């Protein structure tokens, strides 16, 4: 009950600027839906809405996990690779480990995030470099686990472990979207009402000032990266449930799409600003764009061009160019 009360209180305390950003994102989403529907009426069919929700669920988990990292002023390029290795690991060991496979997969995600966070916070390795290294490691290990094959199917006797993700609540609402809804509220609560959430914004706004004020910068980064890795792992599990297979290539586009979704939701790629509501709306917008482009016949390669352009524009709009100019002058 207290959790619900805090969420309602948060709605009342949101600033006019926050509401403006949310309404702006809703307007963009509405315009996109109307435009794509005009071009292809099948876009609003029950079957396509189900497909959209199946895509939004796992991507929202990745966006929720990565958003605090972006707010910290860091970056994570291991998103897709972690989802891929977790999906492959689930398929490979489910027949032997049974329900314990969930623990294994979540441990892989936690270990990945912890390692990147530790290298960044303690060894002072830029998160760009450490996450890039782990992206390569996990992608390569996924290939090793599949013996170089394109995918690894989940053995039929192990389907019972993941069948819950294939249930439909209604003709258009799949169960696969529900974990993302629950974890959205959990993340929103943590970021808004707990010390770690406030520390994330403090470090992202000004790391040195946060350190001087007593914030444990290292612990904050490690915790954020660790839980991000767990969220990527859960996303990998959901994709396993959807496809009944795992693939080293599964997450190839997820890193680009996730960062683009976060940017579309109004989170500053320079750090210090962003909300989980933005992550939710940005994910919906990114999924609608991807689905819509597919329905009107725009190929995958051009979709990557679109989302790459979105990231560049978002980085330009949110960068602190005054600060950069002052550094250049010095």
N, C-alpha and C positions, 0 to 999 in steps of 0.2 A: 504493500500500500504506500509506504514511504517513497519507493522508487517511482510509482505513478505520480504521486504528489509533486516530487521534484521535477519530473518531466513537464508537468502542467505549469509549474512555477517558472520553468525555463522559458516556455512559450510567452508568458506574460512579461518577462524581463528582457526579451529580445529587443534590441534597439531598432529604431526606424531604418537605419542603414542596413541592418541584417535582414529585415523584412523586405526591403527594396531589392536586395540581391536575390532573395528567394523568389520573389514575384517575377523578377527579371528572368530567372532561370526557367520558371514555370511558363512564362510567355514564349521563350525560345522553344521549349519543349512542345507547347501547343501549336506553334507555327509550323514546326517540323512535321508533327503528326498530320496536320491538315494538308500541308503541301504534298507529303508522300502519299496520303490517301487519295488525293486528287489524281496523282499519277498512276496509282495502282490501288484499287478499292480493296484488294485482298489483304492489304496491310492491317486492317482493323478486324479481320476475321478471327474467330475463336482459336483456330489452329495457329495463326501467326502471333496472336497475343500470348499463347502458351509458349511458343518458341522464344519470344522476347523475354518473358519472365524466366525461362530456363537460362538465358544468357545473362540477364541482369543479376540473378542470384549469386553465382560464383564471382562475377566481376565486381559486384558491390563489396564482397568480402575482401578482395584484393585492394580495392580503393580505400576501404575503411582501415585496413592494415597499413597501407602506405601513406595515408594522409598525415598522421602524426610525424612521420619521417620527413615529409615535405615541409610541414610546419616547423620542424626543428631546423630547417635550412639545409638538410642533408638530401641524399637521393638513394634510391635502391633499384638496381638494374637486374636483380636476381628473381624478380616476381614470377615471370613465366617459367624459369628454369626450376624453381622450387615446386611450383604446381605440377610440372612435368615429372620430376623425380618422385614426388609423392604419389602421383597417379600410377606410375610404373611400379613403384615399390608395393603399393596396395595390391595390384594385380599379381605380382610375383609371389608375395608371401601370404596372401589371404588363405590359400589352401592349407598352409602349414600352421600359421599363427591364429587363424580364426579371428575372434573379436579383438585379440591383442594387436592385430594389424593396425587398428586405429591408433593405439598408443605409439607404435613404431613410426607411423607416418607423421603424427603430431610432433614426435621427438625430433624427426629429421628437420621439420620446419623450425622448431624452437632452436635446435642446434645451429642451423644456418643463420637465423636472425641474431642469436647471441654472438656468434663468431664475428659477423659483420660489425655489430655494435661494439664489441670488445676491441676489435682492431681499430675502429674509428675513435673510440673514446679513450682507450688506454695506450695503444701503439701509435696513435695519431696518423693512421693511414686514412686518406680521404675515402668517404663512403662510396664515392664513384668507383675508385680503384678496387676496394675490397669486394663490393657487390658484383663488379664486373668479373673478378676472379672467381667468385662462387657461382656466377652464372655459367662460366665455362666448366667448372668442376661438376656441377649438377647435371648439365646437359650431356657431358661426356660419360658420367656414371650411368645416366639413363640409357645411353646407347649401349654401354657395356652390359647392363642388366637385360636388355632385349636382344643381345648378341648381334647388334647392328641392324636389327629389323625395324621396320617402320612403326610397329605397334606390338603390344602384348595384351592378348585377350584375357579377361577374368574368367577363370574356370567356372563352368556352370554350377558345380557343387558349392561354390562360394558366393553365388548370387544372393543368397539369403542375407549376407552381410550388408548389402547395399540396396536391396529392393525397396527400402523405405524411400529412397530418393527418386523412385520411378512411379510413385503413387500420385494420382491426380485427385485433388480435393474437389474440383469441379472440372468441367470440360475444358476450361482455360487456365486453371490455377494449379500448377504443379507443386508438389511438396518440396522440391529442390530449392524453391525460392524462400522457404520459411526460415532456415537457419540464418540467412542474411538479414531478414527482418528482425529477428530476435537479437542478433549480435549488433545490429545498427543501434538499437536502443541501449544496449549495454555499453557500447563504445561512446555513444553520445553522453551517457551518464558519467562515465569515467573521465572523459575529456573535460566535461563542464564542472563536475562537482568534487573531484578528488585532487589530492596534492600533485599526483603525477601529471594530471592533465594541465594544471596551472603551470607546472614546471616546464612542460613541453612548449607552451606559448612563451614563457619567460626566456628559455634558451633560444628559441627561434627568433624572438624579437631582438635580443642582445645577449649573446652567450657570456661575454665578459661581465656584464652587469649582473646577470643571473648568478654567476659564480661568486662574485663579491658579496651578493646578498644572501649567500648561504645555500643556494641550490646545488645539489649534487649533479653536475652536468653529465659526468660519466655514467652514473646509474640511470639517469633519465634516458640517455641515448640507448643504453643496453636494453632497458625494459621495452622501449618503443620498438626497437628492431626485433627483439625476441618475439613479442606478440604479433608483429607484422608477419614473421615467418610462420607462426601458427595459423594465421588467417590465410596465407597462401596455401598452406597444407590442406586446410579445410576445403578451400576452393578446388584443389586437386582431387580431393575425395568426391566432391560433388560432380565434377566432370567424369570421374570414373563411374559413378552411378548413372550418369546420363548416357555414356557411350559403352559401358561394360568393357572398357579397355583402357589401357594407358599408352602414351606415346611420348618419345623424347621430343617430338615436334609440337606436342600439345600446346605448350605455352609460348610458342614463337612470337605471337602477336600481342600477348597479354601485357607485357611491360609497356609497350607503346600505348595500347588502349587504356590501361589503368592510369598512367600519368596524364594522358589527354583528358580522361574523365575527371580526374582531380582538378585539372586546370579549368575545364569547362564549368566546374562547380564553384569557381571563384577563389580557390585556394591559391595564395601567392607562391609561385615557384621559387621566390627569393626567401621564403620562410617567414614565420611570425604571424601569419594570418590564414584562416581557413576554418571550416566547420564540417561536421559530419553530415549535416543537412546538405551542404554543398556537394559532398562526396556522393550522396544518394542521388541528387538531381543531376549531377554531372555524369554519373553512371547511366542513368535513364536516357540522357541526351545522347551519349556516346553509343549506347545500344540501339537507339532508334536510328541514328545516322548509319550505323553499320548495317542493320537489318534493312533499312530503306534503300541504301545504295545497292545492296544485293538484289532486292526486289525489282529495282528499275534497271538492272543489268550492268551496274558498275563493278568491274572486277576487283579482286583482292588487292592487286598491286596499286591501283589507283586509290583504294581505300587507305592504304598505308601512306600515300602521298598526302591525303586529306588530313589524317590525324597527325602526321609529322608537322604539317603546316600549322595546325591548331596549337601544338606545343610551342612552336617558334613564336607565334603571335602572343600566346599567353605569357611566355617568358619575357617578351619585349614589354608587354603592358604592365607586368608586375615587378619588373626589376627596378631597383633603387638607383636610377641613373645619376641623380645628384650626388649620391655617395660615391659612386664609381668615378664620376668626373673629379671629385675632390681628391680621390686617391691618385688619379692620373696626374693632376696638377702638382701634388706633392712629389 
